[in-house]
Amino acid sequence: MVGGPEGNVLASRRPPRVALSAVRPCPLASRDSARHNPHMTPGRLCIIHVDLDAFFASVEQRDRPELRGKPVIIGGDIKSRGVVSTCSYEARKFGVHSAMPTRTAHQLCPQGIFLPVDGAKYQRVSREVMTVFRRFTPAVEQVSIDEAFLDVAGSERLFGSAPEIAARLKREVVETTGLTVSVGVGTNKLIAKVGSDLRKPDGLVVVQPGDEAAFLAPLEIRRLWGIGPKTAERLHGLGISTIGELAALPIETLARALGDHGATLHDRALGIDFDPVTGGGEAAKSVSHETTFAVDVMDIAEIERTLLALTEGVSARLRAAGIRAGTVVVKIRDSQFRTVTRQKHLSEPSDLTDTIWRAALELARPEVRGKKIRLLGVSATQLGAPEQISMFEVVDAKQRAVVDATDAVRRRFGDAAVTRGSLLHRGLPAPFERDPASAVEGRVGVPKIEDDVE
């Protein structure tokens, strides 16, 4: 174990074997050669995973010095039935964690400081951090508001080896934003992700090529992608508790217990992962906003106003990014936790609030009638630049002028500078992006990683 000002580094006994080459992406052996030739040439040390430490809470502690060193819990009022979005490390000592009901968090940590989610601020800081990452490589795959993968195989001539880039990246994030990140460096995304989780906060873990299986072996199986509670329970029934024990289990046994997923998990237990870093300006897949009501809602007027508020946020982001949507999707969850999604293809792609809202209303009205609604969401998909997806759209010139003028005022004076009359003094939540695949501010889709496969 090597320590330093950049955090803790988990290194093998050998020095890094990094070739100074501009080839990208990081080369990997084939799946068959990996499975049948355990002595294959190790992959290249060029993948970095970066995770902001307790992101929302850290931003608040940065901006409000009186909160530093105190248990900060982001997730709203303890009287509501919201959930914890994240919490500071001081709060985690009391057992508080993300996705926990805020009421439970208050019982565990009554001295905790509960703050609402400030989505706009967190997204702004996230963009600042991603800008730092892109100083080192264009191959940045942002998988959520607070984490990303980087492929630095083409950056070594400029910035040095992957571990050197990781250490420099950590310093520059602190200098630029005042926030700390935990970083993992490996030959693939799986290893880098596991590494970044091990030494939080402010950690740096490097796994040398060829050491992947040994690195994973002592870790608990829940550390591995694709193993959720149910899969872990089945593996525990087979006497498997560590990743090394999983790797030693015959593939046939895993296949009988878990089906085709068993072979995939066996590969991962050996540190084999072929998922590439997909970045460098790929198109976003969707823009979506959702909200959970503090109290279940049956009032149709309130539901429709909430849909309007959500649509305002979605359409504003479409216009800011210079793109339009061809499909509108609504998500509805009732008081019995039944969730439905419905979608509608627009006759012409649009970025206008009224157009998207009318489609959302048409989809939602049959699904909310006579029900108590817990959650609403609006998404815009099939995105593209106006000239790419429509040459024949006819929009009233006055309507477009009003929309452009409203956007200009909001950019200068803030989102609250211009508000629709129907939304005034309604106490509706500010739209907040919760979908990691919604990436119009230069982000890309999430990797295909299973939380659990049953």
C-alpha positions, -999 to +999 in steps of 0.1 A: +000+000+000+014+034-010+002+066+006+006+102-006-010+136-007-032+124-036-049+097-015-042+060-009-028+040-038-032+003-040-004-009-062+012-042-071+049-050-065+057-042-101+060-007-115+033+003-140+038-012-174+024+016-195+034+021-231+035+057-243+013+053-273-015+074-288-036+044-297-072+046-285-093+029-273-076+007-248-069-027-264-084-058-249-080-095-256-110-114-269-134-131-245-125-166-257-087-160-252-094-146-218-114-176-207-091-203-222-057-187-217-052-175-182-016-165-191-028-141-218-010-107-221-025-083-195-046-055-207-034-019-207-036+004-177-057+032-193-092+033-177-100+057-149-132+059-129-139+091-109-165+095-083-173+127-064-173+122-027-208+126-011-214+151-039-245+170-029-236+172+007-200+182-001-212+211-023-234+224+005-205+221+030-182+239+005-207+268+001-216+270+038-185+267+060-207+264+091-218+229+079-183+215+076-177+186+100-214+182+107-239+155+096-255+170+065-284+151+049-297+161+015-333+150+009-358+175+021-380+180+051-381+152+078-418+156+080-422+146+043-419+110+031-390+118+008-358+099+007-321+107+013-304+117-019-270+117-003-254+126+031-220+137+044-196+112+058-203+126+093-239+114+088-229+081+075-214+072+109-249+071+123-260+046+096-276+071+073-274+063+036-289+073+002-324+060-007-333+058+030-366+075+041-358+109+056-379+100+086-357+070+093-326+091+088-339+116+114-344+087+139-308+075+133-293+110+133-316+135+151-289+161+151-285+159+114-289+190+092-316+183+066-314+203+034-335+202+002-320+190-031-307+220-051-307+203-085-297+233-106-267+240-084-255+204-084-259+201-122-239+233-126-210+220-104-212+187-122-206+204-155-176+222-140-161+189-129-167+172-163-149+201-179-119+193-158-120+157-170-121+167-206-089+186-202-072+152-201-091+132-227-122+136-250-132+100-240-153+108-210-184+087-203-205+104-176-227+078-160-244+100-134-243+135-121-213+127-099-192+100-117-176+092-150-152+068-168-122+081-187-101+063-213-067+080-213-048+057-237-045+086-261-034+111-235-002+096-221+022+115-244+008+147-230+001+139-194+020+108-184+008+074-173-028+067-162-019+068-125-001+101-130-031+115-149-054+103-120-033+121-094-032+153-114-069+151-121-076+148-084-056+180-077-072+200-105-108+191-093-099+204-059-083+235-073-112+242-096-142+233-075-130+228-039-144+192-040-126+159-036-130+128-057-122+091-053-105+075-083-098+040-095-074+031-123-073-003-141-073-021-174-111-020-177-142-002-163-151-030-138-117-028-121-116+010-121-151+013-107-145-012-079-112+005-071-127+040-068-152+026-042-125+011-019-108+041-004-135+068+000-132+096+005-104+112-015-089+078-024-067+067-053-065+030-061-044+016-089-047-021-100-018-032-121-023-052-153-024-089-145-035-083-109-072-080-116-083-114-102-061-112-072-074-077-065-110-088-066-106-121-048-109-110-011-138-086-017-174-094-008-195-105-037-218-075-036-189-054-048-192-071-082-215-056-110-246-076-115-249-090-080-279-076-061-296-089-030-314-118-046-283-130-065-262-126-034-286-147-014-284-175-040-246-174-040-245-174-002-266-206-004-238-221-024-213-211+002-200-182-018-192-150+000-161-135-017-154-128-053-124-152-052-147-180-042-171-171-070-142-172-095-132-207-083-167-221-087-172-241-119-190-222-146-215-252-149-225-248-113-231-211-118-251-217-149-274-241-131-279-216-103-281-184-123-286-193-159-267-174-186-259-147-160-237-172-142-211-172-170-210-134-171-205-132-133-177-157-136-159-135-161-163-105-139-150-124-109-118-129-128-117-092-136-127-096-173-148-067-187-151-058-224-174-028-220-156+002-237-157+038-226-181+055-248-176+092-248-164+121-269-197+138-278-222+110-283-258+121-286-279+121-255-307+096-253-333+115-233-342+145-212-364+138-182-376+153-149-397+137-122-410+145-088-425+126-058-454+142-040-451+148-003-487+135-001-506+114-026-525+136-050-559+130-066-567+165-077-565+165-115-557+203-116-527+198-094-515+168-114-518+188-146-499+218-131-471+195-120-469+180-155-466+216-168-438+224-143-419+193-153-424+199-190-411+235-186-378+221-173-375+195-200-384+218-229-360+246-215-331+221-215-340+210-251-339+246-263-307+254-244-290+224-260-303+232-295-322+200-299-358+188-303-377+157-293-397+133-314-413+114-286-428+123-252-429+098-223-448+101-190-441+081-159-468+076-133-466+058-099-497+055-078-502+051-040-499+013-044-465+017-060-478+006-094-457+023-121-467+028-157-450+046-186-467+058-217-453+074-248-465+094-278-447+102-311-451+138-321-461+147-356-431+170-358-402+171-334-405+200-310-388+219-281-419+239-272-434+235-238-470+237-250-465+210-276-448+186-252-473+194-224-503+186-245-488+152-254-480+146-217-516+154-207-530+131-234-509+103-220-515+110-183-552+117-181-564+081-186-538+068-161-544+092-132-582+093-132-596+080-099-562+072-085-539+087-058-507+096-075-474+094-058-449+102-086-450+120-120-423+122-146-419+137-181-393+126-206-384+137-241-367+111-263-356+106-300-335+137-298-317+155-326-308+189-340-336+208-357-321+206-391-315+168-387-350+158-377-374+182-393-373+204-424-410+211-425-420+222-390-444+252-390-443+272-358-462+304-352-435+331-354-450+350-325-450+319-303-414+313-311-405+349-304-422+348-270-404+315-261-370+329-272-375+361-252-386+342-221-355+320-223-333+351-226-348+367-195-344+335-175-308+331-186-300+366-174-322+368-142-328+332-132-355+307-138-380+324-114-379+357-134-407+346-157-433+321-145-466+309-160-496+323-141-510+288-134-477+279-116-475+310-094-475+304-056-482+267-061-452+254-042-443+230-070-409+214-069-382+228-092-376+203-119-345+182-112-328+158-136-327+123-120-319+101-151-282+095-157-290+088-193-304+123-198-273+140-212-280+171-231-252+190-213-225+170-229-231+137-211-236+102-226-257+072-217-250+048-188-231+016-193-250-016-194-245-027-158-270-048-140-279-041-104-294-075-102-305-101-127-331-126-116 
